Amino acid sequence: ARLQKTLSSPSGAFGFWSISFLWGALVSLPHTIAAAVPLAARPALLGGGAVVTAASLALVTAGLVLETLADAQKFAFKSDAANSGKFCDVGVWQLSQHPNYLGNLLVWTG
């Protein structure tokens, strides 16, 4: 594996996991800082209210459905021995090369 040499020594493993931890802390800062703002102090997004909430729920639901459907279709495709080594091009996979990533993007956008 590509990290075998790095992780084989205690200092290499410590360095790898330290950098991983610091990167995780850094990329989580926007969410952490935003989550600390009291709800009353947050600006209303596009007027706020039921319309934005409904749109958010629709995006999350569509994303979850797309991700689940893409994963199920790819699992079924890979389970068929006749498809061994072939590129998955059935169902939502014929529309996009990465429909599960699109579903994930919709979930996080919602």
TILUMTOR-914815 format. One line per 4 residues: number of its first residue (from 1); their letters; for each residue z, y, x of N, C-alpha, C, O. Coordinates in pm, 1 decimal, padded with zeros to 6 digits. Each point is the difference from the previous one (the first is absolute). Layout:
NUM	a	Z,Y,X,Z,Y,X,Z,Y,X,Z,Y,X ~ ...
***
This chain:
1	arlq	00000.0,-00118.8,00084.3,00000.0,00118.8,-00084.3,00000.0,00124.5,00088.3,00037.8,-00005.1,00117.1 ~ -00080.1,00114.7,-00174.2,-00016.4,00121.6,00080.3,00132.4,00061.4,00045.3,00001.5,00075.0,00097.5 ~ 00107.4,-00103.9,-00163.9,00129.4,00057.3,00038.6,00089.1,-00099.5,00073.7,00115.1,00030.8,00031.3 ~ -00167.1,-00148.5,-00003.9,00082.4,-00104.7,00060.0,00060.3,00044.8,00133.2,00118.3,-00023.0,00025.5
5	ktls	-00199.4,00086.8,00059.4,00050.4,00043.8,00130.4,00107.0,00109.0,-00016.2,00102.4,-00002.0,00068.3 ~ -00127.2,00097.2,-00159.5,00095.0,00109.3,-00021.8,00132.6,-00051.4,-00054.8,00106.6,00041.8,00045.3 ~ -00112.9,-00132.0,-00142.3,00121.3,-00047.6,-00065.8,00072.9,-00110.0,00076.7,00109.2,-00041.0,-00039.3 ~ -00169.1,-00007.3,00148.9,00061.5,-00110.6,00073.4,00120.4,00043.3,00084.1,00082.7,-00083.6,00036.5
9	spsg	-00072.0,00212.4,-00005.7,00115.7,00046.8,00077.5,00090.5,00084.9,-00089.7,-00048.0,00063.7,-00093.8 ~ 00177.2,-00062.5,00121.8,00091.7,00081.4,-00080.5,-00035.2,00148.8,00002.6,00008.1,00067.2,-00102.8 ~ -00046.7,-00015.9,00218.8,-00033.4,00142.4,00007.1,-00127.9,00030.6,-00077.7,-00009.9,00104.4,-00064.5 ~ -00087.5,-00194.7,00070.3,-00123.7,00019.7,-00075.3,00024.7,-00004.8,-00150.0,-00053.2,00081.6,-00075.2
13	afgf	00135.0,-00178.6,00031.9,00032.5,-00011.8,-00142.0,00077.4,00121.9,-00047.5,-00026.6,00053.3,-00107.8 ~ 00123.4,-00008.8,00189.5,00078.3,00117.8,-00037.1,-00090.1,00123.2,-00011.4,00012.6,00077.8,-00094.6 ~ -00102.3,-00060.5,00189.9,-00092.5,00113.4,-00004.6,-00090.8,-00005.1,-00121.4,-00021.0,00100.8,-00067.5 ~ -00033.2,-00219.7,00039.9,-00089.2,-00015.4,-00115.1,00071.9,00034.0,-00130.2,-00051.4,00077.3,-00080.8
17	wsis	00170.1,-00134.6,00060.1,00071.8,00022.4,-00125.1,00056.4,00141.3,-00008.7,00013.8,00053.9,-00109.8 ~ 00018.5,00006.4,00222.1,00045.6,00140.0,-00000.8,-00112.3,00092.8,-00044.4,00020.4,00087.6,-00084.0 ~ -00137.9,-00107.0,00140.2,-00115.5,00082.4,-00038.4,-00034.7,-00023.8,-00147.1,-00031.8,00094.2,-00072.6 ~ 00037.8,-00220.2,00029.0,-00028.3,-00031.0,-00140.4,00099.0,00070.0,-00093.2,-00039.0,00054.6,-00103.3
21	flwg	00166.3,-00056.4,00140.0,00102.5,00066.1,-00080.4,-00023.9,00151.3,-00005.6,00004.4,00060.6,-00107.1 ~ -00029.6,-00001.4,00222.7,-00023.0,00145.0,00004.0,-00123.6,00039.2,-00081.2,00001.3,00101.9,-00069.1 ~ -00107.3,-00181.4,00076.9,-00121.4,00028.6,-00077.6,00030.0,-00010.3,-00150.0,-00043.9,00084.6,-00077.8 ~ 00117.5,-00186.4,00037.7,00036.9,-00015.2,-00140.8,00082.7,00116.9,-00050.1,-00020.9,00048.8,-00111.0
25	alvs	00116.2,-00003.4,00194.2,00082.3,00115.0,-00038.2,-00085.0,00125.9,-00011.2,00019.0,00079.3,-00092.2 ~ -00112.0,-00060.1,00184.7,-00085.6,00118.5,-00002.4,-00090.0,00003.9,-00123.3,-00009.0,00103.2,-00066.6 ~ -00056.9,-00213.4,00036.0,-00093.3,00001.5,-00112.9,00072.2,00001.3,-00135.1,-00060.8,00033.3,-00101.8 ~ 00188.5,-00068.9,00099.6,00074.8,00005.4,-00126.0,00060.9,00137.4,-00027.0,00052.6,00023.9,-00108.6
29	lpht	-00059.3,00066.0,00205.8,00062.9,00132.1,-00015.7,-00050.2,00079.5,-00120.4,00082.4,00055.5,-00072.6 ~ -00213.9,-00047.1,00047.5,-00042.7,00077.6,-00117.3,00063.1,-00049.6,-00130.2,00044.9,00079.8,-00082.2 ~ -00041.9,-00211.3,00064.1,00060.2,-00054.8,-00121.3,00150.2,00023.0,-00002.6,00056.0,00036.0,-00103.5 ~ 00008.6,-00056.7,00216.3,00145.3,00017.5,00008.8,00039.7,00144.2,-00030.6,00095.2,00024.2,-00074.1
33	iaaa	-00168.1,00070.9,00131.0,00030.8,00141.2,-00022.5,-00027.5,00037.7,-00145.7,00080.3,00069.4,-00062.3 ~ -00193.7,-00114.9,00008.0,-00034.1,00032.0,-00138.9,00098.4,-00062.2,-00098.0,00032.0,00060.3,-00102.3 ~ 00015.7,-00179.4,00132.6,00094.7,-00067.6,-00088.9,00135.1,00070.4,-00002.8,00077.1,-00018.0,-00094.2 ~ -00047.6,00098.0,00196.5,00128.4,00069.7,00006.1,00001.8,00127.8,-00084.4,00106.7,00057.7,-00021.0
37	vpla	-00222.2,-00012.5,-00027.6,-00006.4,00121.6,-00080.2,00047.0,-00032.4,-00141.5,-00052.2,-00093.2,-00061.3 ~ 00148.4,00166.4,00007.9,00046.7,-00026.4,-00136.5,-00114.8,00013.3,-00101.1,-00090.0,00082.4,00016.3 ~ 00095.6,-00164.1,-00118.7,-00107.1,-00002.6,-00099.8,-00023.1,00137.6,-00062.8,-00114.6,00038.3,-00023.6 ~ 00220.1,00035.0,-00003.1,-00012.6,00131.5,-00063.2,-00071.7,00100.2,00091.0,-00060.5,00095.2,-00049.2
41	arpa	00066.5,-00115.4,00180.8,-00060.7,00093.8,00094.0,-00145.8,-00034.2,00031.9,-00067.5,00077.1,00068.2 ~ 00018.4,-00191.2,-00116.3,-00137.1,-00040.3,00029.3,-00097.3,00077.0,-00088.9,00026.7,00019.6,-00118.6 ~ -00139.3,00023.9,00175.1,-00099.1,00070.2,-00083.1,-00066.7,-00097.8,-00096.0,-00017.9,-00117.6,00031.5 ~ -00018.2,00167.8,-00148.0,-00068.8,-00083.8,-00098.1,-00142.9,-00023.2,00048.9,-00070.4,00095.0,00034.2
45	llgg	00028.5,-00218.9,-00030.9,-00133.2,-00035.1,00046.2,-00097.5,00006.4,-00116.9,00013.5,-00075.5,-00096.3 ~ -00109.4,00163.2,00104.1,-00101.6,00015.0,-00104.9,00063.4,00021.1,-00137.3,-00049.2,-00052.5,-00099.8 ~ 00155.0,00126.7,00094.6,00066.5,00024.5,-00127.4,00106.5,-00102.6,-00031.4,00082.1,00020.8,-00089.4 ~ -00082.5,-00132.2,00162.4,00101.6,-00103.5,-00018.6,-00007.5,-00064.0,-00137.0,-00099.9,00014.0,-00070.6
49	gavv	00203.4,-00082.9,00033.9,00011.5,-00055.9,-00132.6,-00068.9,-00133.6,-00018.9,-00027.2,-00073.2,00095.1 ~ 00000.2,00044.2,-00220.8,-00048.0,-00131.8,-00040.8,-00140.0,-00030.8,00050.9,-00030.7,-00115.9,00028.1 ~ -00054.6,00216.6,-00015.5,-00137.9,-00025.2,00042.6,-00003.0,-00052.1,00144.1,-00068.8,-00097.6,00029.9 ~ 00143.1,00162.7,00058.1,00003.5,-00043.3,00139.9,00066.6,-00136.8,00011.9,-00044.3,-00084.3,00078.1
53	taas	00149.0,00062.6,-00154.3,00068.1,-00129.1,00002.3,-00094.1,-00110.4,-00047.1,-00006.1,-00106.6,00061.4 ~ -00066.9,00131.2,-00169.5,-00094.4,-00099.0,-00052.0,-00111.8,-00027.7,00100.1,-00039.5,-00115.1,00018.9 ~ -00011.4,00220.1,00045.1,-00105.5,-00018.0,00099.7,00052.4,-00081.9,00118.5,-00069.8,-00087.3,00051.6 ~ 00191.5,00115.8,-00009.9,00061.3,-00074.9,00110.2,00015.4,-00147.0,-00035.7,-00034.8,-00087.7,00079.2
57	lalv	00086.1,00061.2,-00196.4,00017.4,-00138.7,-00043.2,-00133.3,-00071.9,-00012.0,-00009.6,-00118.7,00031.4 ~ -00093.9,00189.6,-00076.6,-00133.6,-00059.4,-00010.0,-00053.3,-00036.5,00138.1,-00056.3,-00108.0,00018.0 ~ 00073.6,00197.1,00080.0,-00046.2,-00028.8,00135.8,00075.4,-00118.6,00060.1,-00060.9,-00088.2,00060.5 ~ 00191.5,00085.9,-00076.8,00081.0,-00110.2,00054.3,-00040.9,-00132.0,-00064.6,-00016.7,-00101.0,00068.3
61	tagl	00000.7,00102.8,-00200.0,-00038.5,-00122.4,-00071.4,-00138.7,-00047.9,00043.2,-00019.4,-00118.6,00026.8 ~ -00076.3,00210.4,-00020.1,-00135.8,-00036.4,00042.8,00001.8,-00054.7,00142.5,-00069.3,-00097.2,00030.5 ~ 00147.6,00158.9,00055.4,00008.7,-00046.7,00138.1,00059.3,-00138.8,00010.4,-00050.9,-00083.7,00074.6 ~ 00159.2,00057.7,-00149.2,00062.1,-00132.2,00003.3,-00093.5,-00107.2,-00054.0,-00008.5,-00109.8,00055.0
65	vlet	-00061.7,00142.6,-00163.4,-00095.3,-00095.4,-00057.9,-00111.8,-00029.8,00100.0,-00036.0,-00116.0,00020.3 ~ -00018.7,00220.5,00042.2,-00108.7,-00018.5,00096.5,00046.2,-00080.9,00120.7,-00070.4,-00091.2,00043.5 ~ 00186.2,00122.9,00010.6,00052.8,-00075.2,00115.0,00020.9,-00146.5,-00034.1,-00038.9,-00088.5,00076.2 ~ 00100.3,00063.4,-00190.7,00029.1,-00136.7,-00041.7,-00128.2,-00077.8,-00024.6,-00012.9,-00114.7,00042.6
69	lada	-00081.8,00177.2,-00111.3,-00128.4,-00064.3,-00028.3,-00075.2,-00030.9,00129.1,-00054.4,-00109.3,00015.2 ~ 00051.1,00204.1,00077.4,-00069.7,-00020.1,00127.7,00063.5,-00114.1,00078.8,-00070.4,-00084.6,00055.2 ~ 00202.7,00082.4,-00050.1,00068.3,-00106.2,00074.5,-00023.1,-00136.6,-00064.4,-00021.7,-00098.9,00070.1 ~ 00026.3,00093.0,-00203.6,-00022.3,-00127.2,-00069.9,-00143.0,-00049.6,00020.5,-00022.0,-00119.1,00022.2
73	qkfa	-00075.3,00210.4,-00029.7,-00139.7,-00039.6,00019.1,-00025.7,-00047.6,00142.8,-00072.2,-00097.4,00021.1 ~ 00130.5,00165.1,00075.7,-00020.3,-00041.2,00139.2,00069.1,-00133.3,00027.1,-00053.4,-00084.0,00072.4 ~ 00172.0,00064.2,-00130.0,00069.6,-00127.3,00016.5,-00083.5,-00114.3,-00057.4,-00014.4,-00105.0,00062.7 ~ -00040.7,00126.3,-00183.0,-00083.4,-00103.6,-00063.1,-00125.7,-00026.5,00083.6,-00042.0,-00114.8,00014.6
77	fksd	-00017.2,00220.1,00039.6,-00120.0,-00013.8,00082.5,00031.4,-00080.0,00126.2,-00074.2,-00091.5,00035.8 ~ 00183.6,00125.8,00031.3,00036.5,-00066.6,00125.8,00047.7,-00143.7,-00024.0,-00009.4,-00083.9,00089.6 ~ 00060.3,00055.2,-00209.2,00049.2,-00134.3,-00030.7,-00113.1,-00100.1,-00017.9,00021.7,-00120.4,00013.7 ~ -00140.6,00167.7,-00043.8,-00116.1,-00086.4,-00019.3,-00057.8,-00037.3,00137.0,-00042.5,00087.1,00075.9
81	aans	00041.5,-00216.0,-00045.7,-00048.2,-00045.8,00130.8,-00146.6,00036.9,00023.6,-00041.9,00014.4,00114.9 ~ -00035.4,00000.9,-00220.1,-00141.2,00036.0,00014.2,-00018.3,00141.1,00055.1,-00106.7,00033.8,00051.2 ~ 00211.8,00048.7,-00061.9,-00008.3,00139.2,00047.6,00056.0,00018.2,00140.5,00016.3,00113.3,00045.1 ~ 00013.0,-00220.8,00023.9,00058.9,00009.0,00133.5,-00090.8,00080.1,00094.3,-00117.2,-00032.2,00019.1
85	gkfc	00175.5,00136.9,00038.5,-00074.0,00083.1,00095.1,-00090.3,00103.9,-00063.3,-00064.4,00077.0,00071.2 ~ 00058.3,-00073.4,-00204.4,-00086.4,00096.9,-00068.8,00076.0,00128.2,-00030.4,00123.0,00002.0,-00005.9 ~ -00199.3,00104.9,-00013.3,00055.1,00130.5,-00037.0,00024.0,00002.9,-00150.2,-00088.9,-00036.5,-00076.9 ~ 00205.9,00078.6,00034.1,00034.2,00006.3,-00142.5,-00078.7,00112.5,-00066.7,00017.4,00117.5,00032.4
89	dvgv	-00104.3,-00155.5,-00126.3,-00082.4,00099.1,-00069.7,-00006.0,-00028.6,-00150.3,-00104.5,00014.1,-00063.4 ~ 00217.6,-00053.9,00008.9,00007.8,-00029.2,-00143.3,00096.4,00097.5,-00067.4,00088.4,00055.8,00065.0 ~ -00105.8,-00036.1,-00194.0,00090.2,00086.2,-00076.4,00002.2,00141.9,00053.0,-00104.8,00059.2,00025.6 ~ 00225.2,-00004.3,-00009.1,00012.4,00137.5,00049.4,-00041.1,00011.8,00145.8,-00024.2,00110.3,00049.0
93	wqls	00015.9,-00222.9,00020.7,-00040.1,00001.0,00140.6,-00148.3,00029.5,00016.6,-00043.0,00035.0,00109.9 ~ -00036.5,-00048.1,-00215.9,-00141.7,00036.2,00010.8,-00020.3,00150.0,-00017.7,-00106.9,00052.3,00031.4 ~ 00209.1,00017.1,-00081.6,-00007.9,00144.7,-00018.8,00052.2,00077.2,00120.1,-00044.0,00111.9,00026.5 ~ 00137.9,-00171.8,00046.0,00063.5,00068.8,00111.5,00038.8,-00101.7,00106.3,00029.0,-00115.6,-00031.0
97	qhpn	-00028.5,00159.0,00155.5,00039.0,-00090.7,00107.0,00151.4,-00018.5,00005.0,00048.3,-00101.5,00050.2 ~ 00026.7,00198.8,-00101.9,00145.9,-00007.2,00002.8,00060.6,00046.1,-00133.0,00068.7,00102.1,-00003.1 ~ -00092.4,-00174.5,-00106.5,00054.2,00044.9,-00129.3,00152.3,-00002.3,-00005.1,00060.3,00077.7,-00074.2 ~ 00002.8,-00165.5,00151.7,00146.4,-00002.5,00000.1,00056.7,00127.0,00063.9,00106.0,00047.2,-00041.2
101	ylgn	-00174.2,00008.3,00140.4,00045.6,00126.5,00059.7,-00018.5,00115.2,-00098.2,00083.2,00090.6,-00005.7 ~ -00191.2,-00093.5,-00071.2,-00021.0,00102.8,-00102.2,00111.7,-00007.7,-00103.6,00053.0,00102.8,-00042.4 ~ -00017.3,-00224.0,00001.8,00110.3,-00017.0,-00094.2,00129.9,00053.2,00055.9,00077.1,00063.8,-00071.7 ~ -00051.7,-00089.5,00199.0,00120.3,00051.2,00065.4,-00001.3,00151.9,00003.8,00103.0,00063.3,-00023.1
105	llvw	-00217.6,-00004.2,00051.7,-00012.9,00146.0,00001.4,00027.3,00059.0,-00137.8,00065.3,00103.7,-00011.1 ~ -00114.6,-00169.1,-00093.8,00026.0,00047.6,-00136.6,00148.6,-00006.8,-00033.3,00054.0,00091.0,-00062.8 ~ 00012.0,-00198.3,00104.6,00143.9,-00014.1,-00025.5,00076.1,00115.1,00065.0,00083.8,00063.2,-00064.4 ~ -00112.1,-00035.7,00191.1,00074.3,00103.4,00071.4,-00038.9,00138.8,-00046.7,00082.5,00091.1,00006.6
109	tg	-00203.6,-00071.5,-00053.2,-00040.3,00129.5,-00053.9,00072.8,00026.5,-00131.2,00044.5,00111.8,-00025.9 ~ -00032.9,-00216.3,-00057.1,00069.8,00013.2,-00127.9,00146.2,00023.0,00020.2,00074.4,00013.4,-00097.2
***
